[in-house]
């Protein structure tokens, strides 16, 4: 049985490049924790930005009830 994977999609506000990550529950917890906003770094222009987890991964938000 495979672990459920979550897709996190963001785009850099500076250059517009998009980033997509497919992570398991444990990987998300380790990398981001249970926070409403995630800190990201663009692989193209190296800009650091914050994105809303509910928007970046609605499926994760629904399961973990970050909005509650």
Secondary structure as GFF3:
##gff-version 3
##sequence-region A 1 68
A	DSSP	beta_strand	5	11	.	.	.	ID=ss1
A	DSSP	beta_strand	18	24	.	.	.	ID=ss2
A	DSSP	alpha_helix	25	31	.	.	.	ID=ss3
A	DSSP	beta_strand	37	41	.	.	.	ID=ss4
A	DSSP	beta_strand	48	52	.	.	.	ID=ss5
A	DSSP	alpha_helix	53	56	.	.	.	ID=ss6
A	DSSP	alpha_helix	58	64	.	.	.	ID=ss7
###
